[in-house]
């Protein structure tokens, strides 16, 4: 097999376009939400293969024909590709009928050789008839995918660039997947705002209990790196198997090999535990599924971690179940939570109203930020970000804060054809307003807890931030005066028009 490999120093934009073209051009009738798992796994496979190959060349130059020493040295590196486990090996098998099975075997060999970091990371079956179709159909798709990636050399691409390209592709697949996108991805502009508002710092343990493909976690880590430190730890849990694998690959491609990502149902089986208790984190961020039905309310009262002591959320709305889990996972007296929620969380009654009342009485709700509608593929409804600060509880450094800061940012967006977005300017305005924490007319207001109590613990933003725009008064007398001034000119134009029509032998309607 011959192919032309593109050897070049990629810019971020170049690599994004090249990789997306390679992945997208090979797509057949497979649903985009499923196909992404194959394309992104192939990207990961090609990247580690190219990196391994470039390391081999480097060691060959250093150690010459001493293959044993080269192999020993490579086994000590970040990862190791054993024989018959490289992309080139698969490329040379491309015409075989069992190419899907060969890919599966190669990926399994990589997992076996790198158990500590990559065991179980390749969950997709490249030989699946039920997903990829009959033999000739799936072989055609796989051959196209392999050939397209074979033309790209990723050996000289750093962690930052390949990691960003991976997230770019996740986002592009998210745009194609429509409502299914919310299962694996949060719009980057919204995720970045959440990460900023969470304010992680050096030394923090950061958790996302509904981490999807891991983008929000990585953005939270970036906020620490902006402060000049790489001293932080990332933790996540994800319930969907294929999405969990995307998150693990995402962490690896970003150079975050030590990130701990677990696969399981956070609400019914939290796996980030120590000493038989929930692990505690400095920062907890999430975009959990909105109003999840059948979330496990029937087991909440017997929860071994006693998370639902404030009350059990409704069985068909899991919003407060996630919020409660996040609060209980945050460090007492210091931890911070930033979570995206549907607006109903702010005002619905029943058990949700009682939980909300308890949280307000605990004095840990720091801010409520209303966002525009249409920011997500999954829903067109407007959403909010809740900031919960456990340093405000009794004994915490901010115990004296006795207010909630409301921001009404529903008009802060750039309109798009299919989806609205937060621009950098929108994000900066929201974040700076939050940090300054001063009233801004028709945009933000600091509200005492006593006023919220008077409103029956309702947190609906428009109760506290007046966004009413008065209609401009029409000055009838002035307009009549202007019209009077224009009357002579109108009469002159009418006469002029009449003359032109007469020359053309056309009568005006009132002359017939």
C-alpha positions in Angstrom: 0.0 0.0 0.0 1.3 3.4 -0.9 0.1 6.7 0.6 1.3 10.3 0.6 1.9 11.4 4.2 1.6 15.1 4.9 4.7 16.2 6.7 4.2 19.7 8.1 4.3 21.8 11.2 0.6 22.3 11.9 -1.0 25.4 13.3 -4.0 24.7 15.5 -6.4 25.8 12.7 -4.7 23.7 10.1 -4.8 20.6 12.2 -8.4 21.1 13.2 -9.4 21.3 9.5 -7.3 18.4 8.4 -8.4 16.0 11.0 -12.1 16.9 10.6 -11.8 16.4 6.9 -10.2 13.0 7.4 -12.9 11.9 9.9 -15.9 13.4 8.2 -15.1 12.2 4.6 -15.2 8.6 5.7 -18.6 8.7 7.4 -21.2 6.4 5.8 -24.7 5.8 7.1 -23.5 5.5 10.7 -25.2 8.0 13.0 -22.9 10.9 13.9 -23.4 10.3 17.6 -22.0 6.8 17.2 -19.5 7.4 14.4 -17.6 10.0 16.6 -16.5 7.1 18.8 -14.8 5.4 15.9 -13.3 8.6 14.4 -11.9 9.9 17.7 -10.5 6.4 18.6 -8.8 6.3 15.2 -7.3 9.8 15.9 -6.0 8.6 19.3 -4.5 5.4 17.7 -2.8 7.4 14.9 -1.4 10.0 17.4 0.1 7.4 19.8 1.5 5.4 16.8 3.2 8.5 15.3 4.6 9.5 18.6 5.9 6.0 19.2 7.5 5.9 15.8 9.3 9.3 16.2 10.6 8.1 19.6 11.9 4.9 18.0 13.8 7.0 15.4 15.3 9.2 18.1 16.5 6.2 20.2 17.8 4.5 17.0 20.0 7.5 16.4 21.3 7.3 20.0 21.7 3.5 20.4 22.2 2.3 16.9 21.5 -1.4 16.3 21.0 -2.2 20.0 17.3 -3.1 19.6 17.0 -4.6 23.1 18.2 -1.3 24.7 15.8 0.7 22.5 12.9 -1.5 23.5 13.8 -1.2 27.2 14.1 2.6 26.9 10.7 2.8 25.1 9.0 0.8 27.8 10.0 3.3 30.3 8.4 6.2 28.4 4.9 7.6 28.8 3.4 4.7 26.9 4.6 1.7 24.8 3.4 0.2 21.6 4.2 -3.5 21.4 4.7 -5.4 18.1 1.6 -5.6 15.8 0.0 -2.7 17.6 0.8 0.4 15.4 -1.2 2.3 12.9 1.3 1.3 10.2 0.8 -2.4 11.0 -3.0 -1.9 10.5 -2.4 0.1 7.4 -0.5 -2.8 5.8 -3.5 -5.1 6.6 -6.0 -2.7 5.1 -7.1 -5.1 2.2 -7.8 -8.0 4.5 -11.5 -8.9 5.0 -11.1 -9.0 8.8 -9.6 -5.5 9.0 -12.1 -4.5 11.8 -11.0 -7.5 13.8 -7.3 -6.6 13.2 -7.9 -3.1 14.6 -9.6 -4.5 17.7 -6.6 -6.8 18.3 -4.1 -4.0 17.9 -6.0 -1.7 20.3 -6.2 -4.6 22.8 -2.4 -5.1 22.6 -1.9 -1.4 23.4 -4.2 -1.7 26.4 -2.3 -4.8 27.7 1.0 -3.1 27.3 -0.1 0.1 29.1 -2.6 -1.3 31.8 -2.0 1.4 34.3 -2.9 4.3 32.0 -4.9 2.8 29.1 -6.6 -0.4 30.3 -10.2 -0.6 28.9 -9.9 2.8 27.1 -10.9 1.3 23.7 -14.5 0.3 24.1 -15.7 0.6 20.5 -15.9 -2.6 18.4 -14.4 -2.0 14.9 -15.9 -5.3 13.8 -19.5 -4.7 14.9 -22.1 -5.7 12.3 -24.9 -4.2 14.4 -23.3 -0.8 14.5 -21.2 -0.6 11.3 -23.2 -2.8 9.0 -22.4 -5.9 7.0 -18.9 -6.9 6.1 -18.5 -5.0 2.8 -20.1 -1.9 4.2 -18.0 -1.7 7.4 -14.8 -2.6 5.5 -15.4 0.2 3.1 -15.9 2.8 5.9 -12.9 1.5 7.9 -10.6 1.5 4.9 -11.5 5.0 4.0 -11.0 6.1 7.6 -7.6 4.4 7.8 -6.5 5.8 4.5 -7.5 9.4 5.3 -5.6 9.3 8.7 -2.6 7.6 7.1 -2.0 10.8 5.1 -1.5 12.9 8.2 1.8 12.9 10.3 1.1 13.7 13.9 4.6 12.9 15.2 5.5 16.6 15.7 2.3 17.8 17.3 2.4 18.8 20.9 -0.1 17.8 23.7 -1.8 21.2 23.6 -2.5 21.2 19.9 -3.6 17.6 19.6 -5.7 18.0 22.7 -7.4 21.1 21.4 -8.0 19.4 18.0 -9.6 16.5 19.8 -12.0 18.8 21.6 -12.7 20.7 18.3 -13.7 17.4 16.8 -15.9 16.5 19.8 -17.6 19.9 19.4 -18.1 19.4 15.6 -19.6 16.0 16.2 -21.7 17.6 19.0 -23.1 20.1 16.5 -24.1 17.2 14.2 -25.5 15.0 16.9 -28.3 17.4 17.9 -30.0 16.5 21.1 -27.7 13.6 21.8 -24.8 16.0 22.1 -25.5 16.8 25.7 -24.5 13.3 26.6 -20.9 13.9 25.8 -20.2 17.6 25.5 -20.9 21.1 26.9 -20.7 24.1 24.5 -17.2 25.4 25.0 -18.1 29.0 25.6 -20.5 28.1 28.4 -18.0 25.5 29.9 -15.3 28.2 29.9 -17.5 30.6 31.8 -18.4 27.9 34.4 -14.7 27.1 34.8 -13.9 30.8 35.4 -16.7 31.2 37.9 -15.5 28.2 39.8 -12.2 30.0 40.4 -9.9 27.0 40.9 -6.4 27.7 42.3 -3.1 26.0 42.7 -3.2 22.8 44.7 -6.9 22.2 44.1 -8.6 18.8 43.6 -11.3 19.4 40.9 -14.3 17.2 40.3 -16.9 16.9 37.6 -19.4 14.2 38.6 -21.1 14.2 35.2 -17.9 14.8 33.1 -19.0 13.7 29.6 -15.9 13.8 27.4 -14.0 15.8 30.0 -13.9 19.3 28.4 -15.2 21.2 31.4 -12.6 19.5 33.7 -9.8 20.4 31.3 -11.0 24.1 31.1 -11.0 24.2 34.9 -7.5 23.0 34.9 -6.6 25.7 32.4 -7.8 28.3 34.8 -5.2 27.1 37.3 -2.5 27.2 34.6 -3.4 30.8 33.8 -2.3 31.5 37.4 1.1 30.1 36.6 0.7 26.6 38.2 0.2 23.1 37.0 -0.3 21.9 40.5 -3.9 20.5 40.4 -5.7 17.2 40.2 -8.6 16.3 38.0 -11.3 13.8 38.9 -14.5 12.8 37.0 -17.3 10.2 36.7 -19.4 9.4 33.7 -22.2 7.0 33.3 -22.1 6.3 29.5 -19.4 3.8 28.6 -18.4 5.3 25.2 -18.3 8.8 26.6 -16.2 7.7 29.5 -13.7 6.3 27.1 -13.7 9.6 25.2 -12.9 11.4 28.4 -10.0 9.1 29.2 -8.5 9.6 25.7 -9.1 13.3 26.0 -7.1 13.5 29.3 -4.3 11.4 27.8 -4.1 13.6 24.7 -3.9 16.7 26.9 -1.1 15.2 28.9 -3.2 14.7 32.0 -2.4 11.0 32.4 -2.9 11.2 36.1 -6.5 12.4 35.9 -8.8 9.9 37.6 -12.0 9.2 35.5 -14.5 6.6 36.7 -17.3 4.8 34.8 -20.6 4.6 36.6 -23.8 6.3 37.8 -22.8 9.1 40.1 -26.1 9.4 41.9 -26.6 5.7 42.6 -23.0 4.5 42.7 -20.5 7.2 43.4 -17.0 5.8 42.8 -14.9 8.7 44.0 -14.8 7.6 47.6 -12.1 7.1 50.3 -12.4 5.5 53.7 -16.0 4.6 52.9 -17.0 8.3 52.5 -17.3 10.6 49.5 -14.1 12.2 48.5 -14.0 15.9 49.2 -12.9 18.4 46.6 -11.9 22.1 46.5 -13.9 22.7 43.3 -16.8 20.9 41.8 -18.1 21.8 38.4 -20.8 20.1 36.2 -23.3 20.4 33.4 -25.5 17.5 34.6 -28.4 16.2 32.5 -31.5 18.5 32.9 -34.4 17.1 34.9 -33.3 13.5 34.6 -36.1 11.1 35.0 -35.8 7.8 37.0 -32.6 9.1 38.7 -33.0 6.7 41.7 -35.2 8.6 44.1 -36.5 5.3 45.5 -33.0 4.6 47.0 -32.3 8.2 48.2 -33.5 7.8 51.8 -31.2 4.8 52.3 -28.2 6.4 50.6 -25.1 5.1 52.5 -23.4 8.6 52.1 -26.5 10.4 53.5 -26.4 13.0 50.7 -30.1 13.7 50.7 -30.6 14.9 54.3 -32.1 18.1 53.0 -34.9 16.2 51.3 -35.4 13.8 48.4 -35.9 15.5 44.9 -38.8 14.4 42.8 -38.4 11.0 41.1 -38.8 12.6 37.6 -36.5 15.6 38.1 -32.9 14.8 39.2 -31.6 18.4 39.1 -31.4 18.8 42.9 -30.0 15.3 43.2 -26.9 16.3 41.2 -26.7 19.7 43.1 -26.9 17.9 46.4 -24.2 15.4 45.4 -22.0 18.2 44.3 -22.4 20.1 47.6 -21.7 17.0 49.7 -18.6 16.4 47.5 -17.2 19.9 48.1 -14.9 20.4 51.1 -16.8 21.7 54.2 -16.2 25.4 54.9 -14.0 25.9 51.8 -15.3 24.1 48.7 -16.9 25.8 45.7 -19.5 24.5 43.3 -20.4 25.9 39.9 -23.3 24.0 38.2 -25.5 24.6 35.1 -29.2 24.1 35.9 -32.5 24.6 34.1 -34.5 27.7 35.3 -37.1 25.6 37.1 -34.5 24.8 39.8 -34.8 28.5 40.9 -38.6 28.5 41.6 -40.2 25.1 41.5 -42.1 24.1 44.7 -42.7 20.8 46.5 -39.6 19.0 47.7 -37.4 21.1 45.4 -38.7 24.2 47.1 -37.9 22.8 50.5 -34.3 21.8 49.5 -33.8 25.3 48.0 -35.1 26.9 51.2 -32.6 24.8 53.2 -29.7 25.8 51.0 -30.6 29.5 51.4 -30.9 29.2 55.1 -27.5 27.5 55.2 -26.2 30.7 53.5 -24.2 28.8 50.8 -25.8 30.0 47.6 -23.4 32.8 46.5 -24.8 33.7 43.0 -27.4 33.0 40.4 -26.5 33.8 36.8 -29.1 33.7 34.1 -27.9 32.8 30.6 -29.4 33.2 27.2 -31.7 30.7 25.5 -30.4 28.6 22.6 -26.8 28.0 23.9 -27.2 24.2 23.8 -27.9 21.7 21.1 -29.9 19.7 23.6 -32.5 22.4 24.4 -33.6 25.8 23.5 -34.6 26.8 27.0 -32.6 29.5 28.9 -30.4 28.1 31.8 -28.7 29.4 34.8 -25.4 28.9 36.7 -25.6 28.4 40.4 -22.5 29.3 42.4 -22.4 27.6 45.8 -19.7 28.6 48.3 -19.2 26.4 51.4 -16.9 29.1 52.8 -20.1 31.0 53.6 -21.4 28.3 56.0 -20.9 28.5 59.7 -17.2 28.5 60.6 -16.1 29.4 57.0 -14.1 32.4 56.0 -17.1 34.1 54.3 -19.7 33.3 57.0 -20.5 37.0 57.2 -21.8 37.2 53.6 -25.6 37.3 53.9 -26.7 37.9 50.3 -27.1 36.3 46.9 -25.8 38.0 43.8 -28.1 37.9 40.8 -26.9 38.5 37.2 -29.5 38.6 34.4 -27.4 37.9 31.3 -30.1 36.6 29.0 -29.2 39.2 26.3 -25.5 38.5 26.4 -25.0 36.4 23.3 -24.1 36.3 19.6 -26.9 35.0 17.5 -26.3 32.1 15.2 -28.4 30.2 12.7 -28.7 27.1 14.7 -27.3 28.0 18.0 -26.4 31.1 20.1 -23.0 31.6 21.6 -21.3 33.5 24.3 -18.5 35.7 22.9 -15.4 36.5 24.8 -16.8 39.9 25.5 -20.0 38.4 26.9 -18.1 36.0 29.1 -15.8 38.8 30.4 -18.7 41.0 31.2 -20.5 38.3 33.2 -17.3 37.2 35.1 -16.2 40.8 35.9 -19.6 41.7 37.1 -19.6 38.6 39.4 -16.2 39.5 40.8 -17.0 43.2 41.5 -20.3 42.1 43.0 -22.0 45.5 42.7 -25.4 46.4 41.4 -25.6 47.2 37.7 -28.9 48.6 36.5 -31.1 46.0 34.7 -28.2 43.5 34.8 -27.1 42.6 38.3 -28.1 43.1 41.9 -27.0 42.0 45.3 -30.0 40.8 47.4 -30.2 40.3 51.1 -31.4 36.9 52.4 -34.3 38.6 54.2 -35.7 39.8 50.8 -35.4 36.3 49.4 -37.2 34.9 52.4 -40.0 37.4 51.9 -40.3 36.0 48.3 -40.8 32.5 49.8 -37.2 31.5 48.9 -37.9 31.9 45.2 -34.7 32.6 43.2 -36.3 33.5 39.9 -33.9 36.2 38.7 -36.5 38.6 37.3 -37.9 39.0 40.8 -34.8 40.7 41.9 -33.3 42.3 38.7 -35.7 44.7 37.0 -35.3 44.3 33.3 -38.4 46.2 32.2 -37.6 48.6 29.4 -39.9 51.6 29.2 -41.2 52.4 25.7 -40.1 55.6 24.3 -42.7 58.3 24.6 -44.1 59.6 21.3 -44.4 63.4 21.2 -47.5 63.8 19.0 -47.3 67.6 18.8 -43.7 67.6 17.7 -44.5 65.0 15.1 -47.4 67.0 13.8 -45.2 70.1 13.5 -42.6 68.0 11.5 -45.3 66.8 9.2 -46.6 70.3 8.7 -43.1 71.4 7.6 -43.0 68.5 5.1 -46.4 69.3 3.6 -45.3 71.8 0.9 -42.6 69.4 -0.3 -45.1 66.6 -0.6 -47.5 68.8 -2.6 -44.7 69.8 -5.0 -43.7 66.1 -5.5 -47.4 65.2 -6.2 -47.7 67.9 -8.9 -44.4 66.8 -10.5 -45.6 63.2 -10.6 -48.9 64.3 -12.1 -47.1 66.0 -14.9 -45.0 63.0 -15.7 -48.0 60.7 -15.8 -50.0 63.0 -18.1 -47.1 62.9 -20.6 -47.3 59.1 -20.5 -51.1 59.2 -21.0 -51.7 57.6 -17.6 -54.4 58.9 -15.3 -54.2 58.8 -11.5 -56.8 56.7 -9.8 -58.8 59.7 -8.5 -59.1 61.1 -12.0 -61.0 58.0 -13.4 
